[in-house]
């Protein structure tokens, strides 16, 4: 897929951060996966990061997928009653990565300041495509650090 050169810069960072999140899932021991840290479980924070791609990249007219967990669980507003498996979170990650690339593939610099329907709906006020790109990459970055701190606190190495 050929992306607009500026959008490609965002895509490169998205890809790098997506890979880091997958590495964190892989290295997380099962007991830590199900433990609560800083208000939510490790699995829940990982699922949250991928779920939220929809807040930036969901095509207009398409309904959000809560992956059977409930929106409030995936937005970290409620605790999940049952932990998702690593495989279930990895499946969400794959679907959301594909959605992100469809979103990035349909915008160019000329579209940057056009309203982004997904983020506008979530924010309750008009937000642009460039705001959605920035927020999507920033959100990944934030949670890499958050989950990395949990891993390091438990004696595991960080990702970088």
C-alpha positions in Angstrom: 0.0 0.0 0.0 1.4 3.4 -1.0 0.7 6.1 1.5 1.0 9.8 1.3 4.6 10.6 2.3 3.6 12.5 5.5 1.1 9.9 6.4 3.8 7.3 5.9 5.8 9.0 8.8 2.8 8.4 11.1 2.4 4.9 9.7 6.1 4.1 10.5 5.7 5.2 14.1 2.4 3.3 14.4 4.1 0.1 13.1 7.0 0.5 15.4 4.8 1.0 18.4 2.4 -1.7 17.4 5.4 -4.1 17.3 6.5 -3.0 20.8 3.0 -3.7 22.2 3.1 -7.2 20.7 6.5 -7.8 22.2 5.1 -6.7 25.6 2.3 -9.2 25.3 4.7 -12.0 24.3 7.1 -11.4 27.2 4.4 -10.9 29.9 4.1 -13.9 32.2 0.6 -15.3 32.8 0.4 -14.2 36.4 1.3 -10.6 35.5 -1.1 -10.7 32.5 -4.0 -11.2 34.9 -2.8 -9.0 37.7 -4.1 -5.5 38.4 -1.7 -2.6 38.1 -2.5 1.0 38.4 -6.3 0.6 38.3 -6.6 -2.1 35.6 -5.3 -5.5 34.6 -2.3 -5.8 32.2 -4.5 -7.7 29.7 -7.1 -5.0 29.9 -4.7 -2.2 29.2 -3.3 -4.0 26.2 -6.8 -4.7 24.9 -7.7 -1.0 25.5 -4.8 0.2 23.4 -5.9 -1.8 20.4 -9.6 -1.2 20.9 -9.1 2.5 20.8 -7.9 2.5 17.3 -11.6 2.6 16.5 -11.8 6.0 18.1 -9.6 7.4 15.4 -9.9 5.0 12.4 -13.5 3.6 12.4 -15.1 4.1 9.0 -18.1 6.3 9.0 -21.3 4.3 9.5 -19.5 1.3 10.9 -20.3 0.3 14.5 -17.6 -0.1 17.1 -16.7 -3.7 18.1 -16.4 -4.3 21.8 -15.1 -7.8 21.2 -17.6 -9.3 23.6 -16.1 -7.4 26.6 -18.2 -4.3 26.7 -17.1 -0.8 25.8 -16.7 0.3 29.4 -14.2 -2.5 30.1 -12.2 -1.7 27.0 -12.2 2.1 27.8 -10.9 1.2 31.3 -14.1 2.5 33.0 -15.0 -0.9 34.5 -13.1 -4.0 35.5 -13.5 -7.0 33.3 -15.2 -9.9 34.9 -13.1 -12.4 32.9 -9.6 -11.9 31.6 -9.0 -12.0 27.8 -6.4 -14.5 26.7 -3.2 -13.3 25.0 -4.5 -14.9 21.8 -7.8 -12.9 22.0 -5.9 -9.6 22.5 -3.6 -10.5 19.6 -6.6 -11.1 17.4 -7.9 -7.6 18.3 -4.5 -6.2 17.6 -4.5 -7.7 14.1 -8.0 -6.4 13.3 -7.2 -2.9 14.6 -3.9 -2.7 12.7 -5.7 -3.4 9.5 -8.3 -0.8 10.3 -5.6 1.8 11.1 -3.9 1.1 7.7 -7.2 1.5 5.8 -7.7 4.8 7.6 -4.1 6.0 6.8 -4.4 4.7 3.2 -7.4 6.9 2.5 -6.0 10.2 3.6 -3.5 12.6 2.2 -2.1 15.9 3.4 -5.1 17.6 1.6 -7.4 15.7 4.0 -5.5 16.5 7.2 -7.9 19.3 8.3 -11.1 17.6 7.2 -13.3 16.3 10.0 -12.5 12.8 11.2 -15.9 11.1 11.8 -14.7 8.6 14.4 -12.8 11.1 16.6 -15.4 13.8 16.2 -18.1 11.3 17.4 -16.0 10.2 20.4 -14.8 13.7 21.4 -18.2 15.3 20.9 -16.7 18.1 18.8 -15.2 18.4 15.4 -11.7 16.8 15.3 -9.5 16.6 12.1 -7.8 13.7 10.4 -4.4 15.0 11.5 -5.6 15.2 15.1 -6.8 11.5 14.8 -3.4 10.5 13.4 -1.5 12.2 16.2 -3.8 10.9 18.8 -3.6 7.3 17.5 0.2 7.2 17.6 0.4 9.2 20.9 -2.1 6.7 22.5 0.1 3.7 21.5 3.2 5.5 22.8 1.7 6.3 26.2 0.6 2.8 26.8 3.9 1.3 25.7 5.4 3.3 28.6 2.7 2.4 31.0 2.9 -1.3 30.3 6.7 -1.1 30.2 6.8 0.3 33.7 4.6 -2.6 34.9 7.0 -5.1 33.2 10.1 -3.5 34.6 8.6 -3.2 38.1 8.1 -7.0 38.0 11.8 -7.5 37.1 11.4 -8.0 33.4 13.3 -5.9 30.9 11.7 -3.0 29.1 11.2 -2.9 25.4 13.7 -0.1 24.8 
